[in-house]
């Protein structure tokens, strides 16, 4: 077993657990239900990851993200992706401006909406690949290059992209290499009946909630650093790597159902995100190190968009989540 975190880090862990409870409480004053989605969004944020949210219209995805930004005192920016959206509409553009003191005209870079802490990329699959790539480059590098000059994005930087699972006509599906850059793929489901009653009651009245800030940008950056310092036992890393390797239909040890149902398995980035997600999940609970159950808890969100299922799986109605669940059951 690894050495436990230093006392100072343990104190920060206790602060983080208390902050988690306050964040959930504050967000819950506006968002009814969706507790698991809120928890996984917090895991991704503290892991310095990004999320892809899948859900039908009207499930308060935009409200959830904007509410989280208010509670965390972060700058929020929403970008509605459309077929005519250009890369410069996201990153920014250069304009000619006259210097009043000299009378000369100079170029000035006007920053685009990507220069924020939390970015909501609404219906990211509705824009062409060139514009998608502009956002995804910013996600990976945390910087924007324009006219030969590089601009650093403000930390923390967190992208949440949404997709509508119903309408696929006129869309540009994200390639597998770009999907791999998202830490989590989260499904936002319909609310329960009691939750829907509460949603209708509160949203059709004069009810307006005054939210309190729980964490600031500097505190989030400090907590992101803490997550990286959390030690992990070797057996937990071995479990995460083994789980990811079992998704690949190649090699001598490939399982029969994987060979039949999977065309391409997950890459090493999946193993990294499994460990980061497990570490953050443990930190949010105030625990100094994660265990195998933490890896299992984040496995579906990490793996479901990284598995390319075969025609046989589609014909049999087997989804990527079904395959992950079977792997987890076999690993119990």
SETOR-587442 format. One record per residue (C-alpha): residue in one letter; x negated, y negated, z; chain; residue number from 1. Coordinates in pm, 1 decimal, decimal comma. Example, Ala and Ser with C-alpha at 12.3 -4.5 7.8 and 13.67 -1.06 7.14 Angstrom:
2
   residu       east      north         up   chaine   num
        A    -1230,0      450,0      780,0        A     1
        S    -1367,0      106,0      714,0        A     2
***
This chain:
332
   residu       east      north         up   chaine   num
        X        0,0        0,0        0,0        A     1
        X     -124,8     -354,0      -68,2        A     2
        X     -207,0     -599,7      208,9        A     3
        X       87,4     -811,5      315,6        A     4
        X      115,1    -1174,5      212,4        A     5
        X      -52,8    -1434,9      438,3        A     6
        X      148,5    -1590,3      720,9        A     7
        X      191,4    -1916,8      533,3        A     8
        X      341,5    -1732,0      237,9        A     9
        X      572,0    -1539,1      470,5        A    10
        X      703,4    -1869,3      603,8        A    11
        X      766,5    -1985,5      247,1        A    12
        X      949,8    -1657,3      180,4        A    13
        X     1185,1    -1731,4      468,8        A    14
        X     1242,0    -2080,6      329,3        A    15
        X     1316,3    -1931,5      -11,5        A    16
        X     1571,3    -1686,8      129,1        A    17
        X     1751,1    -1970,4      305,3        A    18
        X     1734,1    -2184,6      -10,2        A    19
        X     1883,6    -1897,1     -211,9        A    20
        X     2184,2    -1882,5       19,5        A    21
        X     2233,7    -2260,0       -5,6        A    22
        X     2204,1    -2254,2     -386,7        A    23
        X     2461,0    -1975,0     -416,5        A    24
        X     2690,4    -2165,1     -178,9        A    25
        X     2659,4    -2492,7     -370,4        A    26
        X     2703,0    -2335,0     -714,6        A    27
        X     2997,1    -2134,0     -579,2        A    28
        X     3179,3    -2460,0     -503,9        A    29
        X     3207,6    -2515,5     -880,8        A    30
        X     3166,8    -2169,4    -1037,2        A    31
        X     3406,6    -1896,6     -928,0        A    32
        X     3250,5    -1549,6     -929,3        A    33
        X     2952,8    -1461,6    -1155,8        A    34
        X     2736,5    -1393,9     -848,0        A    35
        X     2512,6    -1141,3    -1024,6        A    36
        X     2451,3    -1377,8    -1318,2        A    37
        X     2362,4    -1663,5    -1079,8        A    38
        X     2119,8    -1438,3     -892,4        A    39
        X     1948,0    -1323,2    -1212,1        A    40
        X     1921,2    -1681,5    -1339,7        A    41
        X     1736,7    -1770,1    -1019,1        A    42
        X     1506,8    -1469,9    -1064,7        A    43
        X     1420,9    -1577,0    -1420,3        A    44
        X     1362,1    -1939,9    -1319,2        A    45
        X     1121,7    -1849,9    -1037,3        A    46
        X      948,2    -1595,2    -1264,9        A    47
        X      888,7    -1866,8    -1527,5        A    48
        X     1099,5    -1665,6    -1769,8        A    49
        X     1385,2    -1754,8    -2005,5        A    50
        X     1732,9    -1604,9    -2042,6        A    51
        X     1961,5    -1509,4    -2329,3        A    52
        X     2327,2    -1520,1    -2221,8        A    53
        X     2587,5    -1322,5    -2414,3        A    54
        X     2954,2    -1396,1    -2357,5        A    55
        X     3275,9    -1498,0    -2527,8        A    56
        X     3373,0    -1868,1    -2531,2        A    57
        X     3540,0    -2017,0    -2225,1        A    58
        X     3349,9    -1831,5    -1952,2        A    59
        X     3187,6    -2150,4    -1812,0        A    60
        X     2835,3    -2071,1    -1931,5        A    61
        X     2759,7    -2439,5    -1994,7        A    62
        X     2915,6    -2545,8    -1663,3        A    63
        X     2716,1    -2281,4    -1477,9        A    64
        X     2383,6    -2401,0    -1620,4        A    65
        X     2456,6    -2771,0    -1569,4        A    66
        X     2569,8    -2702,4    -1212,1        A    67
        X     2249,9    -2509,6    -1139,5        A    68
        X     2047,4    -2802,0    -1276,5        A    69
        X     2231,6    -3044,9    -1043,0        A    70
        X     2172,8    -2826,1     -738,1        A    71
        X     1802,3    -2797,9     -824,7        A    72
        X     1766,6    -3168,7     -911,1        A    73
        X     1635,0    -3084,6    -1258,9        A    74
        X     1680,2    -3270,2    -1586,8        A    75
        X     1936,3    -3084,5    -1797,5        A    76
        X     1967,0    -3096,1    -2175,2        A    77
        X     2225,3    -2921,2    -2392,2        A    78
        X     2156,8    -2854,4    -2760,3        A    79
        X     2444,2    -2736,2    -2978,7        A    80
        X     2285,7    -2521,5    -3249,4        A    81
        X     2443,2    -2564,4    -3593,9        A    82
        X     2340,6    -2455,3    -3946,2        A    83
        X     2219,6    -2809,3    -4031,6        A    84
        X     2006,8    -2856,0    -3717,4        A    85
        X     1643,3    -2938,8    -3800,5        A    86
        X     1332,6    -2863,4    -3589,5        A    87
        X     1277,2    -3236,3    -3531,4        A    88
        X     1629,2    -3259,0    -3384,5        A    89
        X     1497,7    -3041,1    -3100,8        A    90
        X     1135,6    -3141,1    -3056,3        A    91
        X     1156,2    -3509,2    -3150,8        A    92
        X     1057,1    -3727,8    -3443,1        A    93
        X      825,9    -4014,7    -3532,6        A    94
        X      969,0    -4356,1    -3612,2        A    95
        X      806,1    -4674,5    -3741,6        A    96
        X      810,6    -4949,4    -3483,0        A    97
        X      685,8    -5305,6    -3511,5        A    98
        X      438,9    -5427,0    -3251,4        A    99
        X      570,6    -5775,5    -3163,2        A   100
        X      235,1    -5896,8    -3033,7        A   101
        X       41,7    -5816,0    -3353,1        A   102
        X      317,6    -5790,7    -3611,1        A   103
        X      181,0    -5453,5    -3723,7        A   104
        X      393,3    -5145,5    -3773,8        A   105
        X      295,5    -4835,4    -3582,2        A   106
        X      431,8    -4485,6    -3550,0        A   107
        X      605,0    -4397,2    -3224,4        A   108
        X      706,5    -4045,9    -3119,0        A   109
        X     1061,2    -4025,5    -2984,0        A   110
        X     1097,7    -3717,9    -2766,0        A   111
        X     1379,5    -3476,6    -2845,0        A   112
        X     1615,1    -3294,1    -2608,3        A   113
        X     1360,8    -3015,6    -2549,8        A   114
        X     1181,4    -3255,3    -2312,8        A   115
        X     1384,8    -3153,7    -2008,6        A   116
        X     1357,9    -2898,1    -1727,6        A   117
        X     1659,2    -2681,3    -1810,1        A   118
        X     1755,9    -2642,4    -2176,0        A   119
        X     2087,4    -2490,5    -2279,5        A   120
        X     2053,0    -2371,2    -2639,6        A   121
        X     2418,9    -2317,6    -2721,5        A   122
        X     2484,6    -2049,7    -2987,6        A   123
        X     2116,9    -2023,5    -3078,6        A   124
        X     2194,6    -1776,0    -3358,4        A   125
        X     2392,3    -2038,1    -3555,4        A   126
        X     2081,2    -2223,4    -3673,5        A   127
        X     1826,0    -2111,1    -3937,4        A   128
        X     1502,5    -1930,8    -3833,3        A   129
        X     1285,4    -2242,2    -3882,7        A   130
        X     1476,4    -2432,3    -3613,1        A   131
        X     1495,4    -2126,6    -3388,2        A   132
        X     1115,5    -2097,6    -3414,1        A   133
        X     1069,1    -2460,1    -3303,1        A   134
        X     1249,6    -2386,7    -2977,6        A   135
        X     1083,2    -2050,5    -2924,5        A   136
        X      737,7    -2202,6    -2973,1        A   137
        X      815,4    -2453,5    -2699,0        A   138
        X      933,7    -2164,9    -2478,5        A   139
        X      608,8    -1975,1    -2523,6        A   140
        X      356,3    -2258,8    -2514,4        A   141
        X      543,6    -2512,3    -2296,7        A   142
        X      428,8    -2780,7    -2539,3        A   143
        X      532,6    -2954,4    -2860,1        A   144
        X      300,7    -3055,2    -3145,1        A   145
        X      402,0    -3343,1    -3372,9        A   146
        X      184,5    -3528,8    -3625,9        A   147
        X     -126,2    -3357,8    -3494,5        A   148
        X      -66,9    -3456,2    -3131,5        A   149
        X       32,7    -3217,5    -2856,2        A   150
        X      282,7    -3315,0    -2585,3        A   151
        X      313,7    -3110,3    -2266,8        A   152
        X      664,0    -3022,2    -2153,0        A   153
        X      758,6    -3110,1    -1798,2        A   154
        X      749,9    -2824,0    -1547,9        A   155
        X      948,2    -2629,8    -1453,0        A   156
        X     1068,1    -2546,8    -1805,4        A   157
        X     1358,0    -2304,8    -1835,4        A   158
        X     1550,3    -2216,0    -2153,6        A   159
        X     1890,8    -2050,4    -2153,4        A   160
        X     2017,4    -1956,7    -2497,2        A   161
        X     2374,1    -1838,6    -2553,9        A   162
        X     2524,3    -1616,6    -2820,5        A   163
        X     2885,7    -1539,8    -2900,9        A   164
        X     2924,8    -1158,9    -2942,3        A   165
        X     3246,2    -1194,1    -3145,8        A   166
        X     3171,5    -1407,7    -3451,3        A   167
        X     2871,9    -1295,3    -3655,3        A   168
        X     2955,5    -1449,2    -3994,2        A   169
        X     2729,0    -1738,0    -4089,1        A   170
        X     2478,6    -1661,1    -3813,6        A   171
        X     2103,5    -1599,0    -3816,7        A   172
        X     2035,0    -1318,1    -3565,0        A   173
        X     1716,6    -1362,0    -3365,5        A   174
        X     1438,0    -1130,0    -3484,7        A   175
        X     1313,4     -867,0    -3240,2        A   176
        X      983,6    -1053,9    -3190,5        A   177
        X     1176,0    -1363,9    -3080,9        A   178
        X     1418,0    -1169,2    -2862,2        A   179
        X     1114,9    -1027,8    -2681,3        A   180
        X     1029,5    -1377,4    -2553,5        A   181
        X     1340,1    -1382,3    -2334,8        A   182
        X     1282,4    -1228,8    -1994,1        A   183
        X     1648,2    -1138,7    -1935,6        A   184
        X     1949,5    -1064,7    -2151,8        A   185
        X     2251,3    -1140,8    -1932,9        A   186
        X     2611,1    -1048,8    -2013,0        A   187
        X     2868,0    -1297,4    -1881,9        A   188
        X     3187,2    -1095,3    -1838,4        A   189
        X     3551,7    -1190,4    -1786,4        A   190
        X     3640,4    -1295,8    -1429,6        A   191
        X     3843,1    -1076,6    -1198,4        A   192
        X     4215,3    -1152,1    -1167,3        A   193
        X     4182,7    -1321,2     -827,9        A   194
        X     3887,2    -1525,2     -957,0        A   195
        X     4083,9    -1633,2    -1262,9        A   196
        X     4367,5    -1754,3    -1039,7        A   197
        X     4115,7    -1969,8     -849,0        A   198
        X     3959,5    -2098,8    -1173,9        A   199
        X     4296,2    -2210,2    -1310,7        A   200
        X     4398,5    -2366,0     -979,3        A   201
        X     4084,0    -2577,2     -939,2        A   202
        X     4032,2    -2678,8    -1303,4        A   203
        X     4388,5    -2801,7    -1358,2        A   204
        X     4389,0    -3035,7    -1057,9        A   205
        X     4201,5    -3347,8     -947,6        A   206
        X     3951,1    -3131,0     -760,3        A   207
        X     3591,2    -3255,9     -796,9        A   208
        X     3301,5    -3121,4     -595,2        A   209
        X     3012,0    -3332,5     -467,8        A   210
        X     2705,9    -3106,5     -486,8        A   211
        X     2395,8    -3135,4     -270,0        A   212
        X     2040,5    -3087,8     -398,1        A   213
        X     1878,2    -2775,3     -250,7        A   214
        X     1537,1    -2762,8     -424,2        A   215
        X     1333,3    -3020,1     -617,4        A   216
        X     1110,2    -2963,2     -920,7        A   217
        X      792,3    -2969,9     -708,6        A   218
        X      935,7    -2714,7     -465,7        A   219
        X     1034,5    -2484,9     -753,5        A   220
        X      681,1    -2503,6     -897,8        A   221
        X      541,9    -2415,5     -553,7        A   222
        X      776,9    -2115,8     -529,6        A   223
        X      683,2    -2001,7     -881,3        A   224
        X      322,1    -1993,0     -764,3        A   225
        X      424,1    -1792,0     -459,2        A   226
        X      588,2    -1526,3     -677,5        A   227
        X      262,6    -1476,2     -867,0        A   228
        X       75,1    -1425,7     -537,5        A   229
        X      309,5    -1153,8     -407,4        A   230
        X      124,7     -819,1     -393,2        A   231
        X      269,1     -508,1     -559,0        A   232
        X      199,7     -144,8     -469,8        A   233
        X       38,6       72,0     -737,1        A   234
        X      329,2      318,3     -737,7        A   235
        X      572,3       35,4     -823,1        A   236
        X      357,2      -72,6    -1118,7        A   237
        X      325,3      291,2    -1229,4        A   238
        X      705,1      331,1    -1218,7        A   239
        X      762,1       14,3    -1426,9        A   240
        X      503,7      110,3    -1690,2        A   241
        X      631,5      468,6    -1703,8        A   242
        X      991,2      349,8    -1750,2        A   243
        X      893,3      124,1    -2041,6        A   244
        X      677,6      391,7    -2206,5        A   245
        X      969,6      637,1    -2190,1        A   246
        X     1170,2      405,0    -2416,9        A   247
        X      929,2      468,9    -2705,5        A   248
        X     1021,6      750,4    -2947,3        A   249
        X      654,9      821,0    -3029,7        A   250
        X      392,6     1024,1    -2847,5        A   251
        X      374,6     1378,5    -2718,4        A   252
        X      584,5     1310,9    -2410,1        A   253
        X      875,4     1137,4    -2586,3        A   254
        X     1213,0     1259,0    -2459,4        A   255
        X     1450,2     1423,5    -2707,5        A   256
        X     1737,7     1177,3    -2657,0        A   257
        X     1495,8      886,1    -2698,1        A   258
        X     1371,1     1028,8    -3029,1        A   259
        X     1731,6     1064,7    -3142,5        A   260
        X     1872,7      731,5    -3024,5        A   261
        X     1580,2      484,7    -3033,8        A   262
        X     1402,3      353,6    -3343,6        A   263
        X     1168,2      119,5    -3156,5        A   264
        X     1104,3      101,5    -2783,8        A   265
        X      998,8     -184,2    -2555,3        A   266
        X      648,2     -332,6    -2558,9        A   267
        X      409,7     -423,5    -2273,5        A   268
        X      587,6     -755,2    -2212,9        A   269
        X      880,0     -553,1    -2075,9        A   270
        X      651,3     -398,6    -1811,3        A   271
        X      528,1     -744,9    -1714,0        A   272
        X      880,7     -879,5    -1677,0        A   273
        X      993,7     -575,2    -1477,7        A   274
        X      722,3     -645,7    -1220,5        A   275
        X      778,6    -1021,9    -1218,7        A   276
        X     1153,1     -970,6    -1180,1        A   277
        X     1099,0     -720,3     -899,2        A   278
        X      860,0     -956,1     -718,8        A   279
        X     1103,2    -1247,6     -744,0        A   280
        X     1398,4    -1035,5     -633,5        A   281
        X     1204,1     -929,5     -324,5        A   282
        X     1100,8    -1290,9     -257,1        A   283
        X     1462,0    -1411,3     -275,7        A   284
        X     1548,8    -1151,4      -10,3        A   285
        X     1259,0    -1271,0      208,4        A   286
        X     1058,6     -949,9      158,1        A   287
        X      676,8     -975,0      116,4        A   288
        X      646,9     -703,7     -150,9        A   289
        X      885,9     -531,2     -395,9        A   290
        X      972,3     -163,6     -418,6        A   291
        X     1093,9       66,8     -695,2        A   292
        X     1458,2      -25,9     -630,3        A   293
        X     1376,0     -385,6     -725,6        A   294
        X     1239,7     -264,2    -1059,9        A   295
        X     1554,3      -58,6    -1118,6        A   296
        X     1775,2     -357,3    -1034,1        A   297
        X     1629,9     -573,8    -1312,6        A   298
        X     1571,2     -293,3    -1566,4        A   299
        X     1894,7     -336,9    -1765,3        A   300
        X     1852,8     -712,0    -1809,3        A   301
        X     1487,3     -672,7    -1911,2        A   302
        X     1525,4     -376,5    -2148,1        A   303
        X     1865,6     -400,7    -2317,5        A   304
        X     1754,2     -651,8    -2585,5        A   305
        X     1416,4     -485,6    -2639,8        A   306
        X     1544,8     -146,2    -2755,2        A   307
        X     1626,7      -97,2    -3123,4        A   308
        X     1883,9      178,8    -3137,2        A   309
        X     1901,8      420,8    -3430,0        A   310
        X     2189,3      490,5    -3666,5        A   311
        X     2258,3      809,9    -3471,1        A   312
        X     2310,5      608,8    -3151,5        A   313
        X     2546,1      366,8    -3325,8        A   314
        X     2740,8      655,7    -3478,8        A   315
        X     2780,1      817,0    -3137,1        A   316
        X     2872,3      487,2    -2970,2        A   317
        X     2559,8      488,5    -2749,9        A   318
        X     2435,2      142,1    -2646,5        A   319
        X     2093,9       30,8    -2524,1        A   320
        X     2240,1       -5,1    -2172,2        A   321
        X     2361,2      357,2    -2182,0        A   322
        X     2007,8      468,3    -2268,2        A   323
        X     1850,2      260,1    -1989,7        A   324
        X     2100,2      399,3    -1738,6        A   325
        X     2016,1      755,4    -1843,5        A   326
        X     1642,4      684,6    -1806,0        A   327
        X     1700,4      536,9    -1460,2        A   328
        X     1909,0      838,7    -1353,7        A   329
        X     1634,1     1074,0    -1467,5        A   330
        X     1375,9      867,2    -1278,0        A   331
        X     1567,5      875,8     -947,9        A   332
***
